[in-house]
Amino acid sequence: MKKILKKLSCALLAAAMVCAMTPLAASAAINYSKTRIVYMPTSGKDLGYDEISISNIPAKQNILKSNVKVASGGSVIALDSFGSSGFKSTTEAFRKGAKPYTHSDHFYNIGFAVKKPGTGKISFKVGNKTYTSTIKVLRYVNPLKSVSITGVKGNLAGKFKRSGHNAFRYANKAQKNAVMKCTAANGWKITGVSFNNNRTHTQYSTNYNAPNSGASSTLRIGNLSAKQSAYISFTLRNTKNGAVQYCTLNMN
């Protein structure tokens, strides 16, 4: 799950960098999640992980690791990691007399572990001002109603009854033009589906933006061998609170 979030946060930062390259995107306000809702990854005692991304920091200011604190709810959340990155871009016009536009920004990621359901707060300082992000940790729920794969008997959504991470053994005949179908549980929408074939090193994936996310998804996953190995992931968004739940399944 940690790797998934790292990839997602990198993608979000890259998008922010592209947007920041135009003068219209500039803003004085620091961008960060004032409230973040996180689901536990399992119904057991396994720790979950999430991040707060902070951007649009004033040019001569920064965030020090020593100024990042768990302001409250230490039994619910714990600090895990602290990262930073930045960029500088210049746009020049061909028109005579037009001055080049230069923009720079630096970004921070505060990673935290979620230990149990409840509410906690993480604070950080930019200059002399302190900012606070409220973290609401909810109990794990299964966001999937059904998952089916060509050649596999039964509903694989049951694998996520108590945990967002599970595995199953694929011992079947080779399948051509296999298809994976999934349906979200009530109150959830599918925002991403991925099937990584470990034998052919081929990835099949579909991602939906918020307006196009839906209750079901069908993904063509190519040919499956008799003893197929794959890594499957689902990303779903809760329609009421906007929180994201990640589910992964190892086929081996």
C-alpha positions in Angstrom: 0.0 0.0 0.0 2.9 2.3 0.8 4.3 1.9 -2.7 0.9 2.6 -4.2 0.6 5.9 -2.3 4.1 6.9 -3.2 3.3 6.5 -6.9 0.1 8.4 -6.5 1.7 11.2 -4.6 4.4 11.5 -7.3 1.7 11.7 -9.9 -0.2 14.4 -8.0 3.0 16.4 -7.5 3.8 16.1 -11.2 0.4 17.4 -12.1 0.8 20.3 -9.7 4.1 21.1 -11.3 2.6 21.3 -14.8 -0.3 23.5 -13.5 2.1 25.8 -11.8 4.0 26.5 -15.0 1.4 29.0 -16.1 0.9 32.4 -14.5 -2.8 31.8 -13.9 -2.0 28.9 -11.6 -0.1 31.0 -9.1 -1.7 31.5 -5.7 -0.6 32.9 -2.4 -2.4 30.1 -0.4 -0.4 27.1 0.7 -2.1 23.9 -0.7 -2.6 21.0 1.7 -5.4 18.8 3.0 -7.0 20.5 6.0 -9.0 17.3 6.7 -8.0 13.8 5.5 -10.2 10.7 5.9 -8.4 7.4 5.9 -9.7 3.8 6.1 -7.8 1.2 8.1 -6.3 -1.4 5.6 -7.7 -4.3 7.6 -10.1 -5.2 10.4 -7.2 -6.5 12.4 -4.2 -4.7 14.0 -2.2 -4.1 10.9 -1.0 -0.5 10.5 -2.1 1.6 7.5 -0.2 4.4 5.8 -1.1 7.7 4.2 0.4 11.1 3.3 -0.2 14.8 3.5 1.1 16.6 0.4 1.9 20.3 0.8 2.7 22.7 -2.1 2.8 26.3 -3.1 5.2 27.3 -0.4 6.5 30.9 -0.5 9.8 31.1 -2.2 12.1 31.8 0.8 10.2 29.6 3.3 10.4 25.9 4.0 9.2 23.2 6.4 11.6 21.7 8.8 11.3 18.1 9.9 11.6 19.3 13.5 8.5 21.4 13.1 6.3 18.5 12.1 4.3 17.2 15.1 1.4 15.0 16.0 -0.6 17.7 17.7 -3.2 15.3 19.1 -4.3 11.7 18.7 -1.0 10.0 19.3 -2.8 6.7 19.8 -4.5 7.0 16.4 -1.7 8.2 14.1 2.1 8.3 14.2 4.6 10.2 12.0 6.4 7.9 9.5 8.3 9.9 6.9 9.2 13.3 5.7 10.1 14.2 2.1 10.7 17.3 0.0 11.2 18.1 -3.7 11.1 21.2 -5.9 11.3 22.6 -9.4 12.0 25.8 -11.3 10.5 26.5 -14.8 11.0 29.3 -17.3 8.6 30.1 -20.2 9.8 32.5 -22.9 7.8 34.2 -25.6 8.8 34.8 -29.3 7.3 38.2 -29.2 9.8 41.1 -29.0 9.8 42.8 -25.7 8.0 40.0 -23.8 9.8 39.1 -20.6 10.3 35.4 -19.7 8.1 34.0 -17.0 9.9 32.1 -14.3 8.1 30.0 -11.6 9.5 27.8 -8.9 7.8 25.7 -6.2 8.8 23.2 -3.6 6.7 20.4 -2.2 6.6 18.3 1.0 5.1 15.0 1.9 4.4 14.0 5.5 3.8 10.3 5.7 2.0 8.9 8.7 0.9 5.5 10.0 -2.7 4.9 11.1 -2.9 2.7 14.2 -6.6 2.5 15.0 -9.9 4.3 14.2 -10.2 7.7 15.7 -9.1 11.3 15.1 -5.7 12.8 15.2 -4.0 16.1 14.1 -0.7 16.7 12.4 0.8 20.2 12.6 3.7 21.8 10.6 5.2 25.3 10.4 5.8 27.4 7.4 7.7 30.5 8.5 6.1 31.7 11.7 2.7 30.2 10.9 1.5 26.9 12.1 -0.9 24.8 10.0 -2.9 21.8 11.1 -4.4 18.8 9.2 -7.1 16.7 10.9 -6.8 13.0 10.2 -10.0 10.9 10.6 -9.3 7.2 10.6 -12.3 5.0 9.9 -12.8 1.2 10.4 -12.0 -1.0 7.4 -14.9 -1.8 5.1 -15.0 -3.9 2.0 -15.6 -1.5 -0.9 -16.1 -4.2 -3.5 -19.3 -6.1 -4.2 -18.0 -8.5 -6.8 -14.8 -9.4 -8.6 -14.6 -12.0 -11.4 -11.8 -13.2 -13.6 -12.1 -15.5 -16.6 -11.4 -19.1 -15.5 -11.6 -18.4 -11.8 -14.6 -19.8 -9.9 -16.5 -17.7 -7.4 -16.6 -14.1 -6.3 -13.2 -12.8 -5.4 -14.6 -9.8 -3.6 -15.0 -12.1 -0.6 -11.2 -12.0 -0.3 -11.5 -8.4 0.9 -14.1 -9.1 3.7 -11.6 -8.4 6.5 -8.6 -6.9 4.7 -7.7 -4.8 1.7 -4.8 -7.1 0.9 -5.0 -10.8 0.1 -3.9 -13.5 -2.2 -5.2 -16.6 -4.1 -3.8 -19.4 -6.1 -4.6 -19.6 -9.8 -4.4 -23.3 -10.9 -6.5 -23.5 -14.0 -6.3 -24.1 -17.8 -4.7 -21.4 -19.9 -7.2 -18.8 -20.9 -7.2 -16.6 -24.0 -8.6 -13.1 -24.1 -9.4 -13.1 -20.4 -11.6 -10.4 -18.8 -11.7 -9.1 -15.2 -14.9 -7.5 -14.0 -15.6 -5.7 -10.8 -18.5 -4.0 -9.1 -18.3 -1.5 -6.2 -20.3 -1.9 -3.0 -23.0 0.5 -2.2 -21.7 4.0 -1.5 -18.4 3.5 -3.5 -17.2 4.2 -7.0 -14.3 2.7 -8.9 -11.6 5.1 -9.8 -8.9 2.7 -10.9 -8.2 -0.9 -11.8 -4.9 -2.5 -12.6 -3.8 -6.1 -13.6 0.0 -6.7 -13.7 0.9 -9.9 -15.4 4.1 -11.1 -13.7 5.0 -13.6 -16.4 4.8 -11.3 -19.4 5.5 -8.1 -17.5 2.5 -6.5 -19.1 0.2 -4.1 -17.3 -3.5 -3.6 -18.1 -5.1 -0.7 -16.3 -8.0 1.7 -16.4 -8.2 5.0 -14.5 -11.3 7.1 -14.2 -11.5 10.8 -13.2 -14.1 11.7 -10.6 -16.9 12.5 -13.1 -16.4 9.3 -15.0 -15.9 6.9 -12.1 -18.7 4.4 -11.8 -20.1 1.4 -9.9 -18.6 -1.2 -12.3 -15.6 -1.8 -14.5 -14.5 -4.3 -17.2 -10.9 -4.8 -18.0 -9.4 -7.0 -20.8 -6.3 -8.7 -19.3 -5.0 -10.7 -22.3 -4.0 -14.3 -22.1 -3.5 -16.2 -18.9 -1.2 -19.2 -18.5 -2.1 -22.4 -16.6 -0.2 -21.2 -13.5 -0.6 -17.5 -13.8 1.1 -15.0 -11.5 -0.2 -11.5 -11.3 -0.6 -8.4 -9.0 -4.1 -6.9 -9.1 -5.1 -3.6 -7.6 -8.4 -1.7 -7.2 -8.8 2.0 -6.1 -12.3 3.1 -4.9 -13.7 6.4 -3.6 -16.4 6.7 -1.0 -19.2 8.8 -2.4 -20.1 10.4 1.0 -16.8 11.4 2.4 -14.5 11.3 -0.6 -12.0 8.9 1.1 -10.1 6.4 -0.9 -9.7 2.7 -0.3 -7.0 0.6 -1.9 -7.4 -3.2 -2.4 -4.7 -5.5 -3.7 -4.7 -9.1 -4.7 -1.8 -11.4 -5.4 -2.5 -14.2 -7.9 0.1 -16.9 -7.6 
